[in-house]
Amino acid sequence: MTRKAITVKVCPGMTTATELIRKANSFNSSVKIEHGKYSVNAKSLISLLSLGIKQGMELTIITDGNDENAALDTISSMIAG
């Protein structure tokens, strides 16, 4: 399991959220995003939108699986710019 704290620089609107979900689904690893006490599946649109992600928010990306490092690097760069 790998984790990385990031600051949101690219606010995931509906289009960006869909791209993020597609990319997350391209990995075998689980991909979760945490904010405060909430942790959601980054492969689910409803879950991702429920966080209400805004520019400047502090998030933690958590990946777990055989390609977790690639997933962590890709997803965090999509959000943190």
Buried (B, 14 or more C-beta within 10 A) or exposed (E): EBBBEBEBEBEBEEEBBEEBBEBBEEBEBBBBBBBEEEEBBBBEBEBBBEBEBEEEBEBBBBBBBEEBEBBBBBBBEBBBE
